[in-house]
Amino acid sequence: MAKEYLDKLSAFIDKTMADCLDGVQLECRHFFSGAALYADDRICISLTPVGLALKLPEETRNRLLTNKIVVPLKYFPNGPIKKDYVLFPDGIRNTGNEDLDKYVKESVEYVLTLPKPKRKKK
């Protein structure tokens, strides 16, 4: 099942991010029961059974939540809210949506401003 999400996310990102952000390594990887996009080893987007989640700056998240375009991200009904993310519950069904494309690009650009995650020593 995760392969389905990986294939969908990869195709969506290929279309959305074509000719954008030269020099940035974008990689889709398996992510629990779905897939995630990493920009230079920083996770920014996930596509799972709950929908499409984007890591966005606080101002953008608040505006989208206030306008009820998105909902807070929770991977499980009783799980914690992932505060840096918003969820597009319909996933990538509206792939022609220019606003969604804009938020995907904003998510990638945003995570590139954050520190790279530290690798755990074995």
Backbone as CSV, one residue per row, in Angstrom:
resi,resn,N_x,N_y,N_z,CA_x,CA_y,CA_z,C_x,C_y,C_z
1,MET,0.820,-1.203,0.000,0.000,0.000,0.000,0.858,1.259,0.000
2,ALA,1.970,1.259,0.720,2.834,2.429,0.764,3.385,2.757,-0.617
3,LYS,3.619,1.741,-1.448,4.143,1.972,-2.792,3.187,2.838,-3.607
4,GLU,1.889,2.612,-3.440,0.887,3.418,-4.136,1.065,4.908,-3.788
5,TYR,1.250,5.203,-2.510,1.432,6.587,-2.078,2.770,7.141,-2.584
6,LEU,3.791,6.325,-2.566,5.099,6.748,-3.061,5.021,7.097,-4.543
7,ASP,4.364,6.261,-5.323,4.216,6.520,-6.761,3.407,7.794,-7.019
8,LYS,2.304,7.963,-6.269,1.463,9.155,-6.451,2.209,10.431,-6.065
9,LEU,2.891,10.389,-4.927,3.620,11.579,-4.481,4.756,11.903,-5.441
10,SER,5.477,10.893,-5.890,6.589,11.121,-6.832,6.097,11.775,-8.116
11,ALA,5.003,11.263,-8.669,4.447,11.833,-9.902,3.972,13.266,-9.680
12,PHE,3.324,13.502,-8.555,2.829,14.846,-8.236,3.987,15.831,-8.089
13,ILE,5.031,15.434,-7.390,6.182,16.318,-7.180,6.919,16.562,-8.486
14,ASP,7.061,15.535,-9.314,7.713,15.708,-10.618,6.984,16.772,-11.432
15,LYS,5.661,16.741,-11.404,4.854,17.716,-12.149,4.927,19.102,-11.502
16,THR,4.779,19.149,-10.199,4.703,20.418,-9.480,6.041,21.147,-9.413
17,MET,7.106,20.403,-9.201,8.412,21.018,-8.961,9.308,21.019,-10.198
18,ALA,8.761,20.727,-11.359,9.568,20.718,-12.579,10.261,22.068,-12.750
19,ASP,11.552,22.023,-12.973,12.364,23.226,-13.226,12.361,24.222,-12.078
20,CYS,12.195,23.763,-10.858,12.226,24.648,-9.692,13.406,24.299,-8.804
21,LEU,13.898,25.282,-8.114,14.888,25.088,-7.065,16.124,24.303,-7.528
22,ASP,16.856,24.865,-8.440,18.095,24.233,-8.898,19.010,23.961,-7.721
23,GLY,19.630,22.808,-7.743,20.598,22.459,-6.715,20.004,21.860,-5.461
24,VAL,18.677,21.752,-5.381,18.027,21.166,-4.216,17.726,19.700,-4.533
25,GLN,18.150,18.817,-3.654,17.882,17.403,-3.850,16.518,17.068,-3.278
26,LEU,15.586,16.700,-4.144,14.250,16.282,-3.735,14.183,14.767,-3.847
27,GLU,13.719,14.123,-2.775,13.647,12.672,-2.777,12.381,12.211,-2.071
28,CYS,11.609,11.372,-2.755,10.440,10.748,-2.147,10.874,9.412,-1.566
29,ARG,10.445,9.165,-0.331,10.792,7.927,0.371,9.549,7.354,1.038
30,HIS,9.628,6.058,1.336,8.553,5.440,2.122,8.493,6.129,3.481
31,PHE,7.282,6.269,4.004,7.055,6.950,5.280,5.889,6.261,5.966
32,PHE,6.187,5.369,6.901,5.173,4.585,7.588,4.228,3.952,6.561
33,SER,2.949,4.292,6.564,2.017,3.683,5.610,1.823,4.539,4.366
34,GLY,2.738,5.445,4.109,2.625,6.319,2.946,3.975,6.686,2.391
35,ALA,4.089,7.951,1.996,5.328,8.449,1.404,5.586,9.863,1.900
36,ALA,6.844,10.278,1.816,7.216,11.631,2.233,8.217,12.197,1.252
37,LEU,8.178,13.515,1.112,9.151,14.229,0.288,10.173,14.880,1.205
38,TYR,11.424,14.700,0.857,12.526,15.323,1.578,13.225,16.284,0.626
39,ALA,13.537,17.475,1.130,14.308,18.467,0.385,15.631,18.622,1.111
40,ASP,16.704,18.213,0.472,18.021,18.217,1.113,17.955,17.582,2.499
41,ASP,17.360,16.404,2.583,17.237,15.590,3.806,16.315,16.174,4.876
42,ARG,15.506,17.167,4.532,14.543,17.736,5.474,13.142,17.356,5.011
43,ILE,12.386,16.697,5.866,11.037,16.291,5.482,10.137,17.517,5.387
44,CYS,9.318,17.554,4.324,8.445,18.714,4.161,7.012,18.338,3.793
45,ILE,6.811,17.183,3.178,5.483,16.803,2.709,5.296,15.311,2.939
46,SER,4.077,14.922,3.311,3.765,13.494,3.375,2.425,13.242,2.705
47,LEU,2.309,12.068,2.122,1.058,11.605,1.542,0.776,10.246,2.168
48,THR,-0.275,10.184,2.965,-0.617,8.977,3.712,-2.128,8.749,3.599
49,PRO,-2.641,7.698,4.202,-4.096,7.488,4.157,-4.919,8.657,4.704
50,VAL,-4.346,9.518,5.549,-5.129,10.651,6.069,-5.167,11.823,5.102
51,GLY,-4.265,11.868,4.119,-4.253,12.941,3.143,-2.857,13.470,2.876
52,LEU,-2.797,14.655,2.305,-1.544,15.317,1.955,-1.208,16.344,3.033
53,ALA,-0.074,16.176,3.681,0.343,17.079,4.760,1.544,17.893,4.303
54,LEU,1.512,19.193,4.572,2.602,20.094,4.202,3.121,20.808,5.437
55,LYS,4.435,20.881,5.531,5.072,21.660,6.593,5.198,23.084,6.057
56,LEU,4.588,24.025,6.763,4.524,25.404,6.284,4.855,26.383,7.398
57,PRO,5.242,27.608,7.011,5.487,28.632,8.033,4.207,28.923,8.827
58,GLU,4.381,29.373,10.049,3.252,29.608,10.953,2.192,30.527,10.349
59,GLU,2.601,31.605,9.727,1.643,32.562,9.160,0.764,31.897,8.093
60,THR,1.375,31.131,7.223,0.611,30.440,6.179,-0.309,29.392,6.792
61,ARG,0.201,28.621,7.747,-0.628,27.608,8.415,-1.859,28.254,9.042
62,ASN,-1.641,29.334,9.784,-2.753,30.005,10.464,-3.785,30.533,9.472
63,ARG,-3.334,31.115,8.374,-4.255,31.647,7.368,-5.084,30.508,6.751
64,LEU,-4.440,29.403,6.412,-5.153,28.279,5.812,-6.142,27.655,6.802
65,LEU,-5.737,27.533,8.054,-6.627,26.978,9.076,-7.816,27.900,9.339
66,THR,-7.566,29.202,9.399,-8.641,30.174,9.634,-9.657,30.140,8.500
67,ASN,-9.166,29.987,7.263,-10.057,29.960,6.100,-10.647,28.561,5.848
68,LYS,-10.346,27.633,6.735,-10.864,26.262,6.668,-10.534,25.562,5.354
69,ILE,-9.383,25.891,4.781,-8.896,25.231,3.573,-8.242,23.900,3.948
70,VAL,-7.697,23.848,5.153,-6.996,22.668,5.648,-7.480,22.372,7.059
71,VAL,-6.989,21.258,7.599,-7.259,20.903,8.991,-5.921,20.589,9.653
72,PRO,-5.880,20.597,10.979,-4.641,20.214,11.657,-4.295,18.758,11.334
73,LEU,-3.025,18.450,11.274,-2.571,17.097,10.954,-2.529,16.226,12.200
74,LYS,-3.240,15.102,12.114,-3.158,14.035,13.114,-3.112,12.741,12.318
75,TYR,-2.080,11.933,12.558,-1.972,10.685,11.820,-2.925,9.614,12.345
76,PHE,-3.346,9.748,13.621,-4.248,8.793,14.242,-5.340,9.583,14.952
77,PRO,-6.567,9.051,15.024,-7.674,9.797,15.632,-7.355,10.371,17.011
78,ASN,-6.705,9.622,17.864,-6.380,10.115,19.203,-4.931,10.557,19.323
79,GLY,-4.254,10.680,18.188,-2.847,11.059,18.192,-2.669,12.554,18.383
80,PRO,-1.424,12.971,18.607,-1.152,14.395,18.792,-1.230,15.153,17.466
81,ILE,-1.519,16.426,17.553,-1.501,17.289,16.376,-0.045,17.615,16.058
82,LYS,0.311,17.465,14.800,1.652,17.819,14.327,1.614,19.310,13.995
83,LYS,2.092,20.137,14.922,1.842,21.574,14.866,2.471,22.303,13.686
84,ASP,3.517,21.786,13.084,4.161,22.480,11.970,3.516,22.157,10.627
85,TYR,2.519,21.285,10.628,1.916,20.793,9.391,0.436,21.141,9.308
86,VAL,-0.053,21.197,8.077,-1.487,21.262,7.818,-1.828,20.115,6.882
87,LEU,-3.082,19.702,6.926,-3.516,18.549,6.160,-4.560,18.953,5.124
88,PHE,-4.297,18.571,3.889,-5.276,18.667,2.817,-5.920,17.274,2.756
89,PRO,-7.082,17.078,3.393,-7.648,15.736,3.521,-7.940,15.050,2.182
90,ASP,-8.188,15.823,1.135,-8.477,15.224,-0.169,-7.210,14.790,-0.895
91,GLY,-6.065,14.944,-0.250,-4.810,14.514,-0.868,-4.477,15.328,-2.094
92,ILE,-4.065,14.650,-3.150,-3.637,15.357,-4.362,-4.643,15.193,-5.489
93,ARG,-5.887,14.968,-5.125,-6.916,14.799,-6.161,-7.006,16.015,-7.066
94,ASN,-6.861,17.181,-6.507,-6.948,18.414,-7.295,-5.560,18.805,-7.787
95,THR,-4.949,17.945,-8.603,-3.569,18.197,-9.004,-3.443,19.406,-9.921
96,GLY,-4.530,19.892,-10.476,-4.467,21.088,-11.296,-4.625,22.355,-10.472
97,ASN,-4.693,22.230,-9.181,-4.923,23.348,-8.284,-3.645,24.173,-8.129
98,GLU,-3.641,25.373,-8.695,-2.450,26.230,-8.632,-2.120,26.623,-7.201
99,ASP,-3.137,26.803,-6.366,-2.875,27.147,-4.963,-2.128,26.021,-4.271
100,LEU,-2.541,24.786,-4.499,-1.854,23.650,-3.893,-0.406,23.590,-4.381
101,ASP,-0.192,23.801,-5.669,1.177,23.823,-6.207,2.010,24.905,-5.515
102,LYS,1.393,26.048,-5.290,2.088,27.164,-4.623,2.481,26.776,-3.196
103,TYR,1.591,26.101,-2.480,1.898,25.696,-1.112,2.963,24.606,-1.058
104,VAL,2.981,23.729,-2.041,4.021,22.702,-2.115,5.391,23.379,-2.267
105,LYS,5.471,24.328,-3.157,6.739,25.056,-3.359,7.121,25.829,-2.102
106,GLU,6.132,26.433,-1.452,6.405,27.165,-0.215,6.909,26.218,0.874
107,SER,6.350,25.018,0.929,6.789,24.038,1.916,8.255,23.677,1.702
108,VAL,8.635,23.400,0.476,10.029,23.051,0.173,10.946,24.214,0.529
109,GLU,10.580,25.411,0.103,11.410,26.581,0.398,11.522,26.811,1.906
110,TYR,10.427,26.604,2.627,10.429,26.801,4.067,11.380,25.842,4.773
111,VAL,11.307,24.555,4.449,12.161,23.600,5.164,13.637,23.821,4.853
112,LEU,13.928,24.419,3.716,15.331,24.703,3.395,15.913,25.786,4.296
113,THR,15.045,26.536,4.979,15.525,27.559,5.924,15.789,26.965,7.305
114,LEU,15.358,25.733,7.518,15.512,25.076,8.821,16.827,24.302,8.871
115,PRO,17.363,24.088,10.072,18.604,23.319,10.172,18.404,21.884,9.692
116,LYS,19.462,21.334,9.119,19.409,19.927,8.714,19.308,19.062,9.959
117,PRO,18.564,17.959,9.855,18.472,17.067,11.016,19.824,16.421,11.295
118,LYS,20.065,16.181,12.566,21.328,15.552,12.956,21.170,14.036,12.794
119,ARG,22.177,13.423,12.243,22.170,11.966,12.072,22.452,11.315,13.414
120,LYS,21.695,10.283,13.704,21.920,9.546,14.945,23.124,8.631,14.754
121,LYS,23.982,8.608,15.748,25.148,7.718,15.694,24.714,6.317,16.047
122,LYS,25.302,5.357,15.349,24.967,3.947,15.606,25.805,3.379,16.711
